[in-house]
Amino acid sequence: MILYNAKQLRKDLIIKRLIDNNMSMQQAAKEIGISKATISRLEKSSIPDVDTFAKVCQWLGEEPNRYFIKLANKTNPAPDIEG
């Protein structure tokens, strides 16, 4: 199973926008090519659409796979057979 890691995207977006660049939401939104409302939603861990996700990843300079977590499949082990 693969899960989207909204918390990691949120963290990376906030770090780049505020700490690295001291940008307002409006400035970052303009640079990324999305709305200020979308930035706000992403910073609240909302799930973006594919186009928005691609734009944000490009702006962050990150590969999209950074924001997905692969969970190991849990299977039942074979029973011991005594012979």
Secondary structure, DSSP 8 states (H G I E B T S, - for coil): -EEE-HHHHHHHHHIIIIIIT---HHHHHHHHTS-HHHHHHHTTT----HHHHHHHHHHHT--GGGGEEE-------------
